[in-house]
């Protein structure tokens, strides 16, 4: 695993997490989580996360990934003082421009 890639990731998604590959995907998830523990977060507002995804779950994992991306986006904007979220508003109801600090890396685990 290349150190530099993990250091700049805000979200890592291990795909093909289904069927016979589920155990290998879980192992890859654990390895990425351990690698992230060795690096410092780029900002205090967000701790990088590792999720698993599958195309066989009727889009549930894609929805979870999108929700994490939305949480990241909101956390960064709030931490920079660009946005204050009113409790009555849901993050998905806000229409905000794409923030250039986004750096999500989707890993196709080749060793699965």
C-alpha positions in Angstrom: 0.0 0.0 0.0 1.4 3.3 -1.0 1.8 5.7 2.0 1.2 8.9 0.2 -2.2 7.9 -1.2 -3.5 7.0 2.2 -2.2 10.2 3.8 -4.3 12.4 1.4 -7.5 10.4 1.4 -10.6 11.7 3.2 -12.7 8.6 2.5 -11.6 5.2 1.2 -14.1 2.9 -0.3 -13.3 -0.8 -0.8 -15.6 -2.1 -3.5 -16.6 -5.7 -4.5 -17.6 -6.3 -0.9 -19.9 -9.2 -1.6 -20.1 -13.0 -2.1 -16.8 -14.8 -2.0 -14.9 -11.5 -1.8 -16.6 -10.2 1.3 -14.0 -11.6 3.7 -11.1 -10.2 1.6 -12.9 -6.8 1.4 -13.2 -6.8 5.2 -9.5 -7.5 5.5 -8.7 -4.7 3.1 -10.9 -2.4 5.1 -9.1 -3.3 8.3 -5.7 -2.8 6.7 -6.7 0.7 5.4 -8.1 1.6 8.8 -4.7 0.6 10.4 -2.8 2.6 7.7 -5.0 5.7 8.4 -4.2 5.5 12.1 -0.5 6.0 11.3 -1.1 9.3 9.6 -2.4 12.6 10.9 -5.7 13.9 9.7 -5.4 16.8 7.3 -7.9 18.8 9.3 -9.3 18.6 12.9 -12.8 18.8 11.4 -12.7 15.3 9.8 -11.3 11.9 10.5 -10.8 9.8 7.4 -13.1 6.8 7.1 -13.0 3.4 5.3 -16.2 2.0 3.9 -17.1 -1.1 1.9 -19.3 -1.1 -1.2 -21.0 -3.6 -3.5 -23.1 -3.3 -6.6 -25.2 -6.2 -5.5 -26.9 -4.5 -2.5 -29.4 -2.5 -4.6 -27.5 0.8 -4.1 -27.4 0.8 -0.3 -23.6 1.1 -0.1 -23.6 3.9 -2.7 -26.1 5.8 -0.5 -23.9 5.3 2.5 -20.8 6.5 0.6 -22.8 9.6 -0.6 -23.9 10.3 2.9 -20.3 10.2 4.2 -19.3 12.5 1.4 -22.1 14.9 2.4 -21.0 14.7 6.1 -17.4 15.5 5.1 -18.5 18.4 2.9 -20.6 19.9 5.8 -17.8 19.4 8.4 -15.3 21.2 6.3 -17.6 24.1 5.4 -18.6 24.5 9.0 -15.0 24.3 10.2 -14.0 27.1 7.8 -16.9 29.3 8.9 -18.6 29.2 5.5 -21.7 27.6 6.8 -23.7 27.3 10.0 -26.2 24.5 9.8 -29.5 25.2 11.5 -30.8 22.1 13.3 -34.0 22.1 11.3 -32.1 21.7 8.1 -30.9 18.4 6.8 -27.6 18.3 5.1 -29.1 16.8 2.0 -31.5 19.7 1.6 -28.7 22.2 1.2 -27.6 23.0 -2.3 -23.9 23.9 -2.0 -21.1 24.2 -4.6 -18.5 21.5 -4.7 -15.7 22.3 -2.3 -12.2 21.9 -3.8 -10.9 20.3 -0.6 -12.8 17.2 -1.5 -10.4 14.4 -2.1 -12.1 11.0 -2.1 -10.2 8.0 -3.4 -12.1 5.0 -4.4 -9.8 2.0 -4.3 -10.4 -1.0 -6.4 -8.6 -3.5 -4.2 -6.6 -5.5 -6.7 -5.5 -8.1 -4.2 -9.1 -9.1 -3.4 
